[in-house]
Structures are given as structure tokens and as C-alpha cells.
Amino acid sequence: MATCSHLDQVQLLQPRGAVAGCEECLKIGSGWVHLRMCHSCGRIGCCDSSPNKHATGHAREGEHPLMRSVEPGEDWSWCVIDEAMFVLAAP
């Protein structure tokens, strides 16, 4: 099982209000499948099943390798660099 070496970078962020959709897809008028939120800055992007893969693109562009699902009922996170899934324990 893969492990994440970036857990020290997790910030327990919450979406800033209702999530309207992938921030970049909304700007360009594109659709998306599922949404992810960056654990570092809170940016909302689309998943890799979406045509534009904005969440992974954001993770690869900068120093923000961790994202989490913002889909209802999902509580998992993903490290793009280590390709590891994890669930954060409640404090």
C-alpha cells in the first residue's frame, strides 16, 4: 500500500460556502465530473475523470500535492506525487 510523505502539508480547510463547480471549468465554460479541493489553498478543481483534470494540474504546477474529495458522502484525500489515498481522522 502506498503511503503519503506530504501529510505535514495538510491543512484542514473547508469550502468557502457552496461549491459552484470547478473554478477553471466555470471560467472556460467546460463541464466536469467530480470535484476536488486543494488541502493547501482550498482551490476547487475537477477530477481526472473530467476532460480538463484541473485538480491534478493545480497539484503538479505548484507546491500543493494534496487534495480531497468535496463530493457529498466522500471523506478521502489523495496525494498526487505519492499516488496515495488516505482518510484524515477527526480531531
C-alpha positions as a Markdown table, in Angstrom:
| # | Residue | x | y | z |
|---|---|---|---|---|
| 1 | Met | 0.0 | 0.0 | 0.0 |
| 2 | Ala | 1.3 | 3.4 | -0.9 |
| 3 | Thr | 2.0 | 6.0 | 1.8 |
| 4 | Cys | 2.0 | 9.8 | 1.6 |
| 5 | Ser | 5.2 | 11.6 | 2.5 |
| 6 | His | 3.4 | 15.0 | 2.5 |
| 7 | Leu | 1.0 | 14.7 | 5.4 |
| 8 | Asp | 2.8 | 17.5 | 7.2 |
| 9 | Gln | 1.3 | 19.8 | 4.5 |
| 10 | Val | -2.4 | 19.0 | 5.2 |
| 11 | Gln | -4.5 | 22.0 | 6.3 |
| 12 | Leu | -8.0 | 21.2 | 7.4 |
| 13 | Leu | -9.8 | 23.6 | 5.1 |
| 14 | Gln | -13.5 | 23.8 | 4.3 |
| 15 | Pro | -15.0 | 25.1 | 1.1 |
| 16 | Arg | -15.8 | 28.8 | 1.2 |
| 17 | Gly | -19.5 | 28.5 | 1.0 |
| 18 | Ala | -21.4 | 26.5 | -1.5 |
| 19 | Val | -19.3 | 24.8 | -4.2 |
| 20 | Ala | -20.5 | 26.1 | -7.6 |
| 21 | Gly | -18.1 | 23.8 | -9.6 |
| 22 | Cys | -14.6 | 23.6 | -10.8 |
| 23 | Glu | -13.2 | 27.1 | -10.7 |
| 24 | Glu | -11.3 | 26.8 | -14.1 |
| 25 | Cys | -14.1 | 25.0 | -15.9 |
| 26 | Leu | -16.6 | 27.7 | -14.9 |
| 27 | Lys | -14.2 | 30.3 | -16.4 |
| 28 | Ile | -13.9 | 28.5 | -19.7 |
| 29 | Gly | -17.5 | 27.1 | -19.9 |
| 30 | Ser | -16.5 | 23.5 | -19.7 |
| 31 | Gly | -18.1 | 20.6 | -17.8 |
| 32 | Trp | -16.7 | 18.4 | -15.1 |
| 33 | Val | -17.4 | 15.0 | -13.5 |
| 34 | His | -16.4 | 15.3 | -9.8 |
| 35 | Leu | -14.8 | 18.0 | -7.7 |
| 36 | Arg | -11.6 | 18.0 | -5.5 |
| 37 | Met | -10.3 | 20.7 | -3.1 |
| 38 | Cys | -6.6 | 21.5 | -2.6 |
| 39 | His | -5.6 | 20.8 | 1.0 |
| 40 | Ser | -3.1 | 23.8 | 0.8 |
| 41 | Cys | -5.1 | 26.7 | -0.6 |
| 42 | Gly | -8.8 | 25.5 | -0.9 |
| 43 | Arg | -8.9 | 25.8 | -4.7 |
| 44 | Ile | -11.7 | 23.7 | -6.2 |
| 45 | Gly | -10.8 | 21.7 | -9.3 |
| 46 | Cys | -12.2 | 18.9 | -11.4 |
| 47 | Cys | -11.1 | 15.2 | -11.1 |
| 48 | Asp | -9.1 | 13.2 | -13.5 |
| 49 | Ser | -12.3 | 11.7 | -15.0 |
| 50 | Ser | -13.1 | 15.2 | -16.2 |
| 51 | Pro | -11.9 | 16.5 | -19.6 |
| 52 | Asn | -9.6 | 19.1 | -18.1 |
| 53 | Lys | -8.2 | 17.4 | -14.9 |
| 54 | His | -7.8 | 20.8 | -13.2 |
| 55 | Ala | -7.2 | 19.5 | -9.7 |
| 56 | Thr | -4.2 | 17.4 | -10.7 |
| 57 | Gly | -3.0 | 20.2 | -12.9 |
| 58 | His | -3.0 | 22.5 | -10.0 |
| 59 | Ala | -1.2 | 20.0 | -7.8 |
| 60 | Arg | 1.5 | 19.4 | -10.4 |
| 61 | Glu | 2.0 | 23.2 | -11.2 |
| 62 | Gly | 2.9 | 24.2 | -7.6 |
| 63 | Glu | 3.7 | 23.0 | -4.2 |
| 64 | His | 0.2 | 21.7 | -3.4 |
| 65 | Pro | 0.3 | 17.9 | -3.9 |
| 66 | Leu | -2.7 | 17.1 | -1.6 |
| 67 | Met | -6.4 | 17.2 | -2.5 |
| 68 | Arg | -9.6 | 15.9 | -1.1 |
| 69 | Ser | -12.9 | 15.0 | -2.5 |
| 70 | Val | -15.7 | 17.5 | -1.9 |
| 71 | Glu | -18.4 | 15.2 | -3.2 |
| 72 | Pro | -21.2 | 14.5 | -0.8 |
| 73 | Gly | -20.6 | 11.5 | 1.4 |
| 74 | Glu | -16.9 | 11.1 | 0.5 |
| 75 | Asp | -14.1 | 11.7 | 3.0 |
| 76 | Trp | -11.0 | 10.6 | 1.2 |
| 77 | Ser | -7.9 | 12.6 | 0.2 |
| 78 | Trp | -5.2 | 11.9 | -2.4 |
| 79 | Cys | -1.5 | 12.7 | -2.8 |
| 80 | Val | -0.7 | 13.4 | -6.5 |
| 81 | Ile | 3.0 | 12.9 | -6.0 |
| 82 | Asp | 3.0 | 9.7 | -4.0 |
| 83 | Glu | -0.2 | 8.4 | -5.6 |
| 84 | Ala | -1.6 | 7.5 | -2.2 |
| 85 | Met | -5.2 | 7.7 | -0.9 |
| 86 | Phe | -5.8 | 8.4 | 2.8 |
| 87 | Val | -8.6 | 9.4 | 5.2 |
| 88 | Leu | -8.0 | 12.0 | 7.8 |
| 89 | Ala | -9.1 | 11.1 | 11.3 |
| 90 | Ala | -11.4 | 13.5 | 13.1 |
| 91 | Pro | -9.6 | 15.6 | 15.7 |
